[in-house]
Amino acid sequence: MSVLVDENTRVVVQGITGGEGKFHTEQMMDYGTNVVAGAVPGRGGQEVAGVPVYDTVHEAAREEDANASVVFVPPAFAGDAVFEALDSPVDLVVAITEGIPTQDMSRVYRRLQETDTHLVGPNCPGVITPGVAKLGILPGNIFSEGDVGLVSRSGTLTYQVVDNLTERGIGQTTAIGIGGDPIIGTDFIGALEQFEADTDTEAVVMCGEIGGEDEEEAARYISQYMDTPVVGFIAGRTAPPGKRMGHAGAIVSGSGTGTAESKINALEDASVPVGDTPEEVADYVEDII
């Protein structure tokens, strides 16, 4: 099994006529993803890579039975694009765009709470179920089919951990890059809930980083509600307080939470082994399964 993305996922690409949208549409299709439509205002009636383009997501979903959207729209317009997708019949929205204004995401987040739609991102690499479909920019060649779920704030760290797992012959059910912005859709707990409910996911790798309290909150959730074993990794151990390291959400305020140490301690208190390196993460997973 898998979570969020499977063989029944039918994708509409928002921003398909742009350079990034077109390139990654072709990459997704080459991987086997069922991209059925594009959506760009004013471009209805065109085709990109053999895919019909509609003016709106709602029209694309209606005409092509699309149930998921991937957003490759410039930051100034991406908030409205996500909002449009949330008001359409699609069940999953994956927002790849980096740099969406926080004020726009605040508006999107409020709307998200009124829907049953899953939003992944923004500023994320996407979601992949190996051998079935990928929605986003993930390099499909490093993933393999298996029974380990992965959720990560960092795209690059996702690739490193997955490469180590695949080299050990440890495949993945689904990998979810949730993104590192301060306001995102699916967080660690949302992803962990998905994996806990998936009977084929035998272990989960959770890759976090400094900043915020999401990892500490996830540790409490793991301790109280998860039977599926989890292995952790926290990036940014040497980051000085007050400095943003990479992602907009990766900043330590000096309040005693949000540091690498506080996150590692919270996870270890929840009986989650935390690797010092991505390779050690693979060691822990190998021991579990």
C-alpha positions as CSV (number, residue, x, y, z in Angstrom):
1,M,0.0,0.0,0.0
2,S,1.0,3.7,0.1
3,V,-0.3,7.0,1.4
4,L,-1.6,10.1,-0.5
5,V,-0.4,8.9,-3.9
6,D,-1.2,5.6,-5.7
7,E,-2.1,4.2,-9.1
8,N,-5.5,5.9,-9.0
9,T,-3.9,9.4,-8.7
10,R,-4.9,11.6,-11.6
11,V,-2.9,14.8,-11.7
12,V,-3.6,18.4,-12.9
13,V,-0.5,20.6,-13.1
14,Q,-1.0,24.2,-12.3
15,G,1.5,26.3,-14.2
16,I,2.1,23.7,-16.8
17,T,2.9,26.2,-19.6
18,G,5.9,27.7,-17.7
19,G,9.4,26.4,-18.0
20,E,9.5,24.6,-14.6
21,G,5.9,23.3,-15.0
22,K,6.6,21.8,-18.5
23,F,9.9,20.3,-17.5
24,H,8.7,18.6,-14.4
25,T,5.4,17.5,-16.1
26,E,7.5,15.6,-18.5
27,Q,9.6,14.1,-15.7
28,M,6.6,13.0,-13.8
29,M,5.0,11.4,-16.9
30,D,8.3,9.6,-17.7
31,Y,8.2,8.2,-14.1
32,G,4.7,6.9,-14.8
33,T,2.6,9.5,-13.1
34,N,-0.9,9.9,-14.6
35,V,-0.8,13.5,-15.5
36,V,-4.2,14.2,-17.1
37,A,-4.4,17.9,-17.4
38,G,-2.9,21.3,-16.9
39,A,-4.5,24.5,-15.6
40,V,-3.4,28.0,-16.5
41,P,-5.8,31.0,-16.7
42,G,-6.2,32.1,-20.3
43,R,-4.4,29.1,-21.8
44,G,-7.4,26.8,-22.0
45,G,-7.4,24.8,-25.3
46,Q,-3.6,24.4,-25.5
47,E,-1.6,21.2,-25.1
48,V,1.7,20.7,-23.3
49,A,3.5,17.3,-23.7
50,G,0.2,15.9,-25.1
51,V,-1.7,17.1,-22.0
52,P,-4.8,19.2,-22.4
53,V,-4.7,22.6,-20.7
54,Y,-7.8,24.2,-19.0
55,D,-8.4,27.7,-17.7
56,T,-9.2,26.5,-14.2
57,V,-8.5,23.5,-11.9
58,H,-12.2,23.0,-11.4
59,E,-12.7,22.6,-15.1
60,A,-9.7,20.3,-15.4
61,A,-11.0,18.1,-12.5
62,R,-14.4,18.0,-14.1
63,E,-13.3,17.2,-17.6
64,E,-10.4,14.8,-16.8
65,D,-11.5,13.4,-13.5
66,A,-8.4,14.8,-11.8
67,N,-8.1,14.2,-8.1
68,A,-4.7,15.8,-7.3
69,S,-2.9,19.0,-8.2
70,V,0.7,20.0,-8.4
71,V,1.5,23.7,-8.2
72,F,4.4,25.1,-10.3
73,V,3.3,28.8,-10.2
74,P,5.5,31.8,-9.4
75,P,5.5,32.9,-5.8
76,A,3.4,36.1,-6.3
77,F,0.5,34.0,-7.8
78,A,1.0,30.7,-6.1
79,G,-1.1,31.5,-3.0
80,D,-4.1,32.2,-5.3
81,A,-3.3,29.0,-7.2
82,V,-3.4,26.9,-4.1
83,F,-6.6,28.6,-3.0
84,E,-8.1,27.8,-6.3
85,A,-7.1,24.1,-6.0
86,L,-8.6,24.0,-2.5
87,D,-11.9,25.2,-3.9
88,S,-11.9,22.5,-6.6
89,P,-12.9,18.8,-6.3
90,V,-9.2,17.5,-6.0
91,D,-8.3,15.7,-2.8
92,L,-4.6,16.4,-2.8
93,V,-2.6,19.6,-3.5
94,V,1.2,19.5,-3.7
95,A,2.7,23.1,-3.7
96,I,6.3,23.0,-4.9
97,T,6.7,26.8,-5.2
98,E,9.3,28.4,-2.9
99,G,8.9,32.0,-1.6
100,I,5.1,32.3,-1.3
101,P,4.5,35.3,1.0
102,T,3.6,34.3,4.5
103,Q,0.5,36.5,4.4
104,D,-0.8,34.6,1.4
105,M,-0.1,31.3,3.2
106,S,-2.0,32.5,6.3
107,R,-5.1,33.0,4.1
108,V,-4.6,29.6,2.4
109,Y,-4.2,27.9,5.8
110,R,-7.4,29.3,7.1
111,R,-9.2,28.0,4.0
112,L,-7.5,24.6,4.3
113,Q,-9.1,24.1,7.8
114,E,-12.5,24.3,6.1
115,T,-11.8,21.5,3.6
116,D,-11.0,17.8,3.6
117,T,-8.2,18.4,1.1
118,H,-4.6,17.4,1.9
119,L,-2.1,20.1,1.2
120,V,1.6,19.2,1.0
121,G,4.0,22.1,1.0
122,P,4.7,24.8,-0.1
123,N,8.5,24.9,-0.7
124,C,8.7,21.2,-0.8
125,P,10.0,18.5,-3.2
126,G,6.6,16.7,-3.3
127,V,5.4,13.2,-2.7
128,I,6.4,9.9,-4.3
129,T,5.2,6.3,-4.1
130,P,8.1,4.4,-5.6
131,G,7.3,2.6,-8.8
132,V,3.9,4.1,-9.0
133,A,3.8,7.9,-9.2
134,K,5.6,11.0,-8.1
135,L,4.1,14.5,-7.7
136,G,6.8,17.1,-7.7
137,I,10.5,17.3,-8.3
138,L,11.8,14.2,-6.5
139,P,14.5,12.3,-8.3
140,G,12.7,9.0,-8.9
141,N,15.7,6.9,-9.7
142,I,17.0,6.8,-6.1
143,F,13.7,5.5,-4.6
144,S,12.7,1.8,-4.5
145,E,9.6,0.0,-3.5
146,G,9.4,-1.3,0.0
147,D,7.9,-0.9,3.5
148,V,9.5,2.2,5.0
149,G,7.7,5.5,5.1
150,L,9.6,8.8,5.1
151,V,8.6,12.3,6.0
152,S,11.0,15.2,5.9
153,R,11.2,19.0,6.1
154,S,14.3,19.0,3.8
155,G,14.3,17.9,0.2
156,T,18.1,17.4,0.0
157,L,18.1,15.4,3.3
158,T,15.2,13.3,1.9
159,Y,17.4,12.4,-1.0
160,Q,20.4,11.5,1.2
161,V,18.5,9.3,3.6
162,V,16.6,7.6,0.8
163,D,19.8,6.9,-1.1
164,N,21.3,5.3,2.0
165,L,18.2,3.2,2.5
166,T,18.0,2.1,-1.1
167,E,21.7,1.1,-1.1
168,R,20.9,-1.2,1.8
169,G,18.0,-2.8,-0.1
170,I,15.5,-1.0,2.1
171,G,12.6,0.3,0.0
172,Q,9.9,2.8,0.7
173,T,6.1,2.9,0.7
174,T,5.8,6.6,0.3
175,A,8.1,9.6,0.9
176,I,6.6,13.0,1.8
177,G,8.5,16.2,1.7
178,I,6.5,18.5,3.8
179,G,8.6,21.7,3.2
180,G,10.4,24.0,5.5
181,D,8.3,27.2,5.5
182,P,6.8,28.5,8.7
183,I,3.2,27.9,7.4
184,I,2.7,24.5,5.6
185,G,-0.2,22.2,5.0
186,T,0.7,18.6,6.1
187,D,3.0,18.6,9.1
188,F,4.9,15.8,10.8
189,I,1.8,14.6,12.7
190,G,-0.4,14.6,9.6
191,A,2.1,12.5,7.8
192,L,2.7,10.2,10.7
193,E,-1.0,9.6,11.0
194,Q,-1.1,8.5,7.3
195,F,1.8,6.0,7.9
196,E,0.4,4.7,11.1
197,A,-2.9,3.8,9.3
198,D,-1.0,2.1,6.4
199,T,-0.7,-1.6,7.1
200,D,2.3,-2.0,4.7
201,T,4.5,0.6,6.3
202,E,6.6,-1.2,8.9
203,A,8.8,1.7,10.0
204,V,9.0,5.4,9.4
205,V,11.9,7.8,9.1
206,M,11.3,11.3,10.3
207,C,13.8,14.0,9.2
208,G,13.6,17.3,11.0
209,E,15.7,20.4,11.5
210,I,16.1,23.2,13.9
211,G,13.4,25.9,14.3
212,G,9.8,25.7,15.5
213,E,8.4,23.0,17.8
214,D,6.9,20.6,15.2
215,E,9.4,17.8,16.0
216,E,8.7,18.1,19.7
217,E,5.0,17.9,19.0
218,A,5.5,14.9,16.7
219,A,7.5,13.2,19.5
220,R,4.5,13.5,21.8
221,Y,2.2,12.1,19.2
222,I,4.6,9.2,18.5
223,S,4.7,8.4,22.2
224,Q,0.9,8.4,22.7
225,Y,-0.5,7.1,19.4
226,M,2.0,5.2,17.2
227,D,2.8,1.5,17.2
228,T,4.8,1.8,14.0
229,P,8.5,2.3,15.0
230,V,10.0,5.6,14.0
231,V,13.7,6.6,13.4
232,G,14.7,10.2,13.5
233,F,17.3,12.6,12.2
234,I,17.7,16.3,13.1
235,A,19.7,18.7,10.9
236,G,21.3,21.9,12.1
237,R,23.1,20.7,15.3
238,T,25.8,23.2,15.0
239,A,23.7,26.2,14.0
240,P,24.1,29.3,16.3
241,P,20.9,30.7,17.9
242,G,19.2,33.4,16.0
243,K,20.5,32.3,12.6
244,R,18.3,31.0,9.9
245,M,19.8,27.9,8.3
246,G,18.3,27.3,4.8
247,H,14.6,27.2,5.3
248,A,12.4,30.1,6.5
249,G,11.2,28.0,9.4
250,A,14.7,26.9,10.5
251,I,15.5,29.5,13.0
252,V,16.2,29.1,16.7
253,S,14.7,31.8,18.9
254,G,16.7,31.1,22.0
255,S,13.5,30.2,24.0
256,G,14.8,26.7,24.9
257,T,12.7,25.0,22.2
258,G,13.4,24.6,18.6
259,T,17.1,23.6,19.1
260,A,18.6,20.4,17.8
261,E,19.2,19.3,21.3
262,S,15.6,19.9,22.4
263,K,14.2,18.0,19.4
264,I,16.6,15.1,19.8
265,N,15.8,14.8,23.5
266,A,12.1,14.9,22.8
267,L,12.4,12.1,20.2
268,E,14.6,9.9,22.4
269,D,12.2,10.4,25.3
270,A,9.5,9.0,22.9
271,S,11.8,5.9,22.3
272,V,12.7,7.2,18.8
273,P,16.4,6.5,18.0
274,V,18.0,9.5,16.4
275,G,20.9,9.0,14.0
276,D,23.9,11.3,14.0
277,T,24.2,10.9,10.3
278,P,21.9,9.8,7.4
279,E,24.0,6.6,7.3
280,E,23.3,5.9,11.0
281,V,19.6,6.4,10.3
282,A,19.8,3.6,7.8
283,D,21.6,1.5,10.5
284,Y,18.7,2.0,12.9
285,V,16.1,1.2,10.2
286,E,18.0,-2.0,9.2
287,D,17.9,-3.1,12.9
288,I,14.1,-2.5,13.1
289,I,13.0,-4.3,9.9
